[in-house]
C-alpha cells in the first residue's frame, strides 16, 4: 500500500539543476515557472510505501530544448548528474 505519491520538477541549465514545481498525489502544491535557459526538464517521481520501507524513486524527462545539441545535453548531464533524492523537510 502506498503512503503517498509526489513529483518534483527539475530543470537542467548551463549553471546546474534548478528546482521547479511540486505535486502531491496529482495536485500541484508549488508552481514554479521554468527558466528560459533550461536545456531539459525532468520529473522525479517518489512513491512512498507505508510501514517504513524505502520509497521508490524514478526519473523521466518531460521536455528538452531543440536548440541544444545532443552532445551539449550529454555534457551537461555528465557535469551535473540528476539531483540525489532527499526526503522533503516537514514545515
Secondary structure by P-SEA (a helix, b strand, c coil): cccbbbbbbbbbccccccccbbbccccccbbbcccccccbbbbbbbbbbccccbbbbbbbbccccccccaaaaaaaaaacccccccccccc
